[in-house]
Every structure is written in structure tokens, then in C-alpha cells.
Amino acid sequence: MLRVETELMEPELRLRANDARHTVVFFGSARIRPPEESKGDPVLERMARYYDDARELAFKLSHYSGKLPQEKQFLICSGGGPGIMEAANRGAYEAGRRSIAFGISLPFEQHINRYASPELSFNFHYFFIRKFWFFFLTRALVVFPGGFGTMDEFFEMLTVIQTRKATKHVPVLLYGSEFWNEVVNIPALVKWGTISPDDLNLFRIVDDTDEAFEYIRQDFEAHYLKTPEPRAGGAATKARPGKART
């Protein structure tokens, strides 16, 4: 119980101290490498474009955030590891902006990449607390090709949005139609009657950084930027039984 409480309260205190209130979250595979590290491996070479695209999109969004009013500025947030996560933090770093890393302690491959801001880097023990922080701060979600972890995080966030357990509007982008249309046949769920046709509007598939950036920018102007900022309150306090807002 103490460890759970700590993973709720310590990030809250550090995020608040650094005025980190809003994020755009990037999910994606830890195994995707930059082009210069992918030569000679056909699979890595094929996937390397997504590293560059995540890096470029994070750069564009970070630059855009810097032009917004202070209370509406957001930070790029990733899972803190290598691959797409590194690319997202790297894009923000190259734009001269800070970024968040919500890492997870795993027995292999996971570590906080060097591009995330040290004061905004965390290493969680519990997946469920990490997921809480991903969603609590996010104002948009971009999901690049990935494996089990990416699918888990994407579908859990999508379920929260679909069931309206969240009171905020969160645009969701799936990046890379070739990957997503082959790997996850979401329209088939409509065919089999397990989701509603309207649920297909909960996300959008995009194929380039300009399209992704414009979609988020226009969505922000229609929703997020018009929403008054809530009164200050502790996330950990809201998360406690009996005090959470329903």
C-alpha cells in the first residue's frame, strides 16, 4: 500500500513543482531503431521511418506548444525507453523543450533514454499507476507501431474514452496505416457486433507528420484551448477511494 501511495504522490509533487500539467502522449515499440542503427536488417530498415516520424512530430508539437498561453502549454510524454519513446523525447529535446518520461522497471530492455528531462523522468514499479499518469495528464494520444505493451496501453486508453470514464476530450491517432490495417482489424469488431459503428470515430489513422500535426492542432483549437482550466487539486487525492470525481 505504501509503494502504491508513493507512486501516486511523488510524481504529483514533482510534476506540480515543474508546472507540468498537460501532455501529448506517444506510444510505440521499444525495438524500432533510428535509420543509422538499422542498416543491414530488412525489418529494422522498414520500421526506421517511424522513428524519424515520431521525432519530427514531437518536434513540431513541442514548437507549437511554446506558442500557446502558459496555462495551455503541454509537454511531450513517452514511456521513457528506447525506440519510439526515445524518438518522442528526442524531438522535444531538439525543439528546446522539456519532456516527460514515465518509465517502468523491467528485467530487460527498458531504461530512461537520454533525451527525457531528468527532473521529469520517473521509473514506476506498477503498470497500473503508470497508466493512470499517462491518462491523467494527456490531451492527445499518438500511437505508433508496437507490440504487446503498445497494444495494451492503446486499448486501455481507448476503453476509458469509449466508456466515458474520462470527462475530457482526447483525440487519438494511430500512425501508419500499413501497419495498423494489417495488424489490428478494428472494423471487424463492428462486423461482429462487439463495438458500435460510432466507436470507429474514437480514433483516426494517419500516415505523415503534417497530417498528424494538423489534426491535433485543429482538435485543440476546437476543444482543449476552449476548455477553462480546472481548479488546482491533487491527482493523488482525487485517486483515493471516496474522493475521486465520478
N, C-alpha and C positions, 0 to 999 in steps of 0.2 A: 504493500500500500504506500509506503514511504517513497519507493522508487517511482511509482506512477505519479504521485503528487509532485515529486521533484521534476519529472519530465513535462509536467504541465506548467509549473510555476517558474522554473529557471528560464526557459525560453521567453515566457511572457515578460519577465523583468528586463531581460537583455534586449528584446525587440522593442519594448517601450522606451528604454534608455537611448536607443538608436533611432527612434522615431520611424520604425518600420511598421507601417500599418496596412499596406496593401501590396499584393504581389500579382505577377503573371507567372504561373507555374508551367514548367517544361518537364514532361515525362519522356522517356525513351531509353533505348538499350545502352547498357554499360559497355557492350562489346564493339560498338561502332567506333572506328578509329578515324583520325584525320587522314586526308589523301596521302600525305608524305609517309605515313606509317602503314599504308595499306597495299603498297605495291607488291606484286607477285602473288597475291591471294585474290582470286576472282570474286569471292563472296565479299571480302572486305572492300575491294575496289568498287563493287556495285553499291555498297552501302555508304561509302565515304561521303557521297554528295549530301547525305542527311546531316553529317557533322557540320559541313560548311553552311548548310541552310539554317541549322539551328543557331549557329554562331552569328550569322548575318541577321536573322530575325531578332535575336536577343539584342544585338547592337541597335537595330532600328527602333525597337520598342523602348530601350533604355534612353536613347536620344529623345524620343517623343515624350517620355515621362518627365525629363528635365525641363520641358516647356510648359508643363501643367502647373496649376496652382499648388502650393506646397502641400496643402491638405489632401490633394488628389494624386500626388506623385506615388508611383509604385516601384517595386524592386523586382528584378528577375529572381525567380526561386527555382532551385533544382534539388534533386536528391543527393547532390554533393559528390557523387562518384565520378568515374571516367565516362567516356563515350559522349552521348547526347547531353548528359548532365554537365560534363566539363565544357562542352561547346556553348551551352547556355550561359554559364558563369563567365566564360571567356569573352563572349560577345559583349556582356555588360561591362566587363573589365576594360575592354578596348574602347568602349564608349565613355570611359572615365566615370562610371557609376558603380556603386556598391551592388552586391548581390547576396542572396541568402542561399545557404546550403543546409538542407535537412538530411543529414546522413543517417545511416543505420549500421550498427555493429554486426558484421557478418564474418563467418570463418574464412571467407575468401573474397578476393577482388574488390571489395568496397573500401574506399578511403575518401577523405575530403580532398578534392582537387585544388590545385594551387591558385586558381583564378577566383575562387569564392572569397568574400571578405572575411577575415579571421574573426572579427567581432560579431559576425552574423552567421557563423558556422556552428552547427550542432551535430552531435552524434547520439542518436537515440538507441535505446535497447528494445523498446516495444514498437512494433509496426503500427498498432492502432493509435498510439499517441502521435506518432509521426504523421499519420494520415489526417488526424484531427488538425494539426498545424498547417498542413498543406491546404486543407479546405477552408479553415477559419479565416485566413488572410487573403485567399485568392479572389481575383476579379476576372480572370480569364485562364483557360487551360489549353495548352498546346501539347498534343500527344504525337510523338514521332514513333517510327517503327521500334518495336521492342519485344521482349519475351514475356515470361510469366509475371514478373514484377510489374512491368508496364501495363499488362492487361488487367491485373488485379487492381492497380491504382486507378486506371481509367474507368473500369466498370463500377468500382465502388463510388467514385465521384459522380458518375452518370446516374447511379441509383439514387443517391442523395438528391440530385437535381430532379429526376423523374418523379420521385415520391413527394417532392416539395417539402422536404425536411429543412431545406435552406430557405431563408426569406429573401436572399439576394439573387440577382440575375447574374449568371455566369456563362459566357459564351465558351463553347468547346470546339476546338479544331483538331481534326485528325490530319496529320501531314503525310502526304504520299499516297495517292490513290492506288498506284500499282500494288503496293504492299497491303493496304487495308482492304481493298476489294478482293484480294486473293486469300488473305489470312482470316479475315472476320467477315462473314456474310450476314451482316446485321439485318438487311431487308428480308432475309429468310425467316427471321423471327416474326415479322408481320404476317408472312405467308402461313406460318404455323400457328398464328393466333396468340403468341406469348407476349407480344407487345402491341401497342396501338400504332396505326399509321402515323399519327401525330408525333410519336416518340422519335421518328427519324429526323424531326426538326430540332432535336436537342443538341445536335452536333452538325458540323459541316466538314467535308473533306476538301482539302486544298493541296496545290502542287507547287506553289512558288512563294517566295518570301513577300513579294509585293502584294499578292492576293491575301495572304495571311495577315500582313500588317494592316491593310486597308479594312479588312473585315473587323479586326479588333478595334481599330480607331473609330470606325463608324458605329460599332456597337457601343463603345464607351461614350460617344457623344450622344447617343440615343438613350442610354440608361445610366451608366456609372457616374458620369460627370454631372448628371442632373439630380442625383440622389444626395440629400443632405447627409452630412457626416453624423454618425451616431454619437451620443454622449459617451464620454470616456468610461470604460468599465473593464474589469479584469477578465481575460479569457478563461483563466483557471477557475475563477469564481463562478463564471457562467456555466462551466462544465460540471460543477458539483451537483449531485442529486438534490432536487428540491429548489435549486436556484437557477437552473437552466431555463432560458426563454423557450417557449413552445410555439 
